Amino acid sequence: MAEFDAIIIGAGIAGLTCADQLCRRGLNLLVLEAGAEAGGRIATDRHDGFLLDRGFQVFLTAYPEAQRVLDYAKLQLQRFEPGALVWRGGAFTRLSDPWRRPRHLLATARSPAGTLLDKLRIAKFRRDVLADDHGLLQERPETTTIEMLRRRGFSSAIIERFFRPFLGGVFLDHELQTSSRLCEFVFRMFSSGAAALPAGGMQAIPQQLADRLPDGVLRLNSSVKAVHQGRVELASGEQLSALRIVLATEAPAAAKLAGQPLTGGANRVACLYFAADEPPCAEPILMLNGDERGPVNNVCVPSQVAPTYAPAGQTLISVTALRWTTAEALASDARHQLRSWFGRSVDAWRHLRTYSIEYALPRQTPPAPAGVSPRIAAGVYRCGDYCDTASINGAMASGRRAAEAVIEDLER
Ligand SMILES: Cc1cc2nc3c(=O)[nH]c(=O)nc-3n(C[C@H](O)[C@H](O)[C@H](O)COP(=O)(O)OP(=O)(O)OC[C@H]3O[C@@H](n4cnc5c(N)ncnc54)[C@H](O)[C@@H]3O)c2cc1C
């Protein structure tokens, strides 16, 4: 007789979404997590009163899976100003969303980040992705993001000055080789909702799901070494049995546990945090490097978005790089580059921490995963962002689908 109806391996947002669904159905469940906390890649460290997300990331309020499951009010979501400031030729110019910020229409139209035709094409792109729903997006023709932008007629100026740093920062892919379907999905999410940070840091998102689990369901510091028919073996040697086993780890760990070859690579990122007395930008807005030079891709001031990210009277600055050699050189190179953006005040910034994350996102060049089955062997299932759009939404969607498959098979 199995000890559990289901064991889920991994307490990232995919595993937690799966666990949430299975608990609602009253299953006798166990979640095994190798790390000391739930949340996986959505993690927040506390450092001298600052909240440091492990790599800059944002929550898009339009994510349909999140809307179904999360209590937004409890997350106290703090919103970014729509659009971005683009650094180009020694000055910032604004590219805003004129539907939400009509007052910035003129500034956006005049921005040298692209031609007027480019801005009209952005409006058409927005209209096209909003006219489609996520399901239909999966059926759209697919190419790389860079190729899709070119086919849509965007000038190389706006691609280099805006799309490359903006979408490159979303996919952590400077070359924009990511599937155009992901690009369309993400553009739809940015166009129909807000980018936000929870007041308690990004980790508050998975923590909300972890807190819902009944006592004893989540076991931390429990790394799984192997999966056998109806049984898992922990690194400690302990063996546990279950009717169903869900692999909710990153792709490389899932491939290893399933005894399958690993397909697809990963995109990496580095994120540097600095503290300052004064914010370098008064607005809660994303700043993009449109200069095509230097390691910095984008900058933002999380404490301008959510004041809880810094102690009173202080400022937290986040700097993201997609291309760098060593973390040590990156800190001084980034400071050097940002001196030209913000002047000598940068010299007084205090470097808090650098996160270099090798496996940040699964690389999703075409063909992007669509309709990936959660069933991988008899009684064994999988979920994770590599099974869907590489994002919080995709991870949650895959977790829900794995739970639905488990329930269906148990009821059969
Ligand atoms: C720097 C960065 C920026 C990002 N920016 C965004 C963004 O702005 N917007 C967005 O939507 N998404 C963003 N993402 C992506 C998003 O965070 C991920 O897609 C999502 O968190 C993946 O969740 P997951 O559950 O699939 O995997 P993970 O979070 O990786 O969870 C897998 C879990 O499995 C555990 N595990 C692994 N092996 C074992 C084992 N053998 N035994 C037990 N447990 C194991 C791991 O410890 C981990 O907790 C970003 C990611 C990073 C890193």
The ligand as an SDF file (V2000), in Angstrom:
LIG
                    3D

 53 58  0  0  0  0  0  0  0  0999 V2000
   16.6880   36.0190  -12.9260 C   0  0  0  0  0  0  0  0  0  0  0  0
   15.3560   35.5420  -13.4100 C   0  0  0  0  0  0  0  0  0  0  0  0
   14.4680   36.4630  -13.9500 C   0  0  0  0  0  0  0  0  0  0  0  0
   13.2020   36.0360  -14.3510 C   0  0  0  0  0  0  0  0  0  0  0  0
   12.3050   36.9670  -14.7750 N   0  0  0  0  0  0  0  0  0  0  0  0
   11.0160   36.5860  -14.9310 C   0  0  0  0  0  0  0  0  0  0  0  0
   10.0020   37.5700  -15.1200 C   0  0  0  0  0  0  0  0  0  0  0  0
   10.2720   38.7750  -15.0960 O   0  0  0  0  0  0  0  0  0  0  0  0
    8.7200   37.1520  -15.3080 N   0  0  0  0  0  0  0  0  0  0  0  0
    8.3940   35.8110  -15.3200 C   0  0  0  0  0  0  0  0  0  0  0  0
    7.2200   35.4730  -15.4900 O   0  0  0  0  0  0  0  0  0  0  0  0
    9.3410   34.8640  -15.1280 N   0  0  0  0  0  0  0  0  0  0  0  0
   10.6220   35.2260  -14.9130 C   0  0  0  0  0  0  0  0  0  0  0  0
   11.5800   34.2890  -14.6620 N   0  0  0  0  0  0  0  0  0  0  0  0
   11.2160   32.8700  -14.8100 C   0  0  0  0  0  0  0  0  0  0  0  0
   10.4750   32.2750  -13.6250 C   0  0  0  0  0  0  0  0  0  0  0  0
   11.0520   32.6580  -12.4070 O   0  0  0  0  0  0  0  0  0  0  0  0
   10.5370   30.7690  -13.8040 C   0  0  0  0  0  0  0  0  0  0  0  0
    9.9790   30.4520  -15.0660 O   0  0  0  0  0  0  0  0  0  0  0  0
    9.7810   29.9820  -12.7460 C   0  0  0  0  0  0  0  0  0  0  0  0
   10.0990   30.4270  -11.4670 O   0  0  0  0  0  0  0  0  0  0  0  0
   10.1230   28.5140  -12.9020 C   0  0  0  0  0  0  0  0  0  0  0  0
    9.4310   27.7760  -11.9300 O   0  0  0  0  0  0  0  0  0  0  0  0
    9.5360   26.1840  -11.8960 P   0  0  0  0  0  0  0  0  0  0  0  0
    8.6950   25.7300  -10.7750 O   0  0  0  0  0  0  0  0  0  0  0  0
    9.2900   25.6520  -13.2540 O   0  0  0  0  0  0  0  0  0  0  0  0
   11.0740   25.8570  -11.6040 O   0  0  0  0  0  0  0  0  0  0  0  0
   11.9860   26.1940  -10.3470 P   0  0  0  0  0  0  0  0  0  0  0  0
   11.5770   27.4790   -9.7440 O   0  0  0  0  0  0  0  0  0  0  0  0
   13.3880   26.0640  -10.8120 O   0  0  0  0  0  0  0  0  0  0  0  0
   11.6390   25.0490   -9.2800 O   0  0  0  0  0  0  0  0  0  0  0  0
   12.2290   23.7790   -9.3070 C   0  0  0  0  0  0  0  0  0  0  0  0
   12.4270   23.3190   -7.8710 C   0  0  0  0  0  0  0  0  0  0  0  0
   12.8610   21.9570   -7.8740 O   0  0  0  0  0  0  0  0  0  0  0  0
   13.8070   21.8000   -6.8420 C   0  0  0  0  0  0  0  0  0  0  0  0
   14.6140   20.6000   -7.1270 N   0  0  0  0  0  0  0  0  0  0  0  0
   15.4730   20.4000   -8.1490 C   0  0  0  0  0  0  0  0  0  0  0  0
   16.0070   19.1690   -8.0880 N   0  0  0  0  0  0  0  0  0  0  0  0
   15.4600   18.5600   -7.0060 C   0  0  0  0  0  0  0  0  0  0  0  0
   15.6090   17.2710   -6.4220 C   0  0  0  0  0  0  0  0  0  0  0  0
   16.4200   16.3500   -6.9460 N   0  0  0  0  0  0  0  0  0  0  0  0
   14.9100   16.9720   -5.3030 N   0  0  0  0  0  0  0  0  0  0  0  0
   14.0420   17.8920   -4.7590 C   0  0  0  0  0  0  0  0  0  0  0  0
   13.8780   19.1360   -5.2730 N   0  0  0  0  0  0  0  0  0  0  0  0
   14.5650   19.4640   -6.3830 C   0  0  0  0  0  0  0  0  0  0  0  0
   14.6180   23.0890   -6.9050 C   0  0  0  0  0  0  0  0  0  0  0  0
   15.3440   23.2930   -5.6960 O   0  0  0  0  0  0  0  0  0  0  0  0
   13.5140   24.1210   -7.1390 C   0  0  0  0  0  0  0  0  0  0  0  0
   12.9930   24.6170   -5.9310 O   0  0  0  0  0  0  0  0  0  0  0  0
   12.8560   34.6590  -14.2660 C   0  0  0  0  0  0  0  0  0  0  0  0
   13.7550   33.7330  -13.7480 C   0  0  0  0  0  0  0  0  0  0  0  0
   14.9860   34.1790  -13.3000 C   0  0  0  0  0  0  0  0  0  0  0  0
   15.9180   33.1860  -12.6630 C   0  0  0  0  0  0  0  0  0  0  0  0
  1  2  1  0
  2  3  1  0
  2 52  2  0
  3  4  2  0
  4  5  1  0
  4 50  1  0
  5  6  2  0
  6  7  1  0
  6 13  1  0
  7  8  2  0
  7  9  1  0
  9 10  1  0
 10 11  2  0
 10 12  1  0
 12 13  2  0
 13 14  1  0
 14 15  1  0
 14 50  1  0
 15 16  1  0
 16 17  1  0
 16 18  1  0
 18 19  1  0
 18 20  1  0
 20 21  1  0
 20 22  1  0
 22 23  1  0
 23 24  1  0
 24 25  2  0
 24 26  1  0
 24 27  1  0
 27 28  1  0
 28 29  2  0
 28 30  1  0
 28 31  1  0
 31 32  1  0
 32 33  1  0
 33 34  1  0
 33 48  1  0
 34 35  1  0
 35 36  1  0
 35 46  1  0
 36 37  1  0
 36 45  1  0
 37 38  2  0
 38 39  1  0
 39 40  1  0
 39 45  2  0
 40 41  1  0
 40 42  2  0
 42 43  1  0
 43 44  2  0
 44 45  1  0
 46 47  1  0
 46 48  1  0
 48 49  1  0
 50 51  2  0
 51 52  1  0
 52 53  1  0
M  END
$$$$
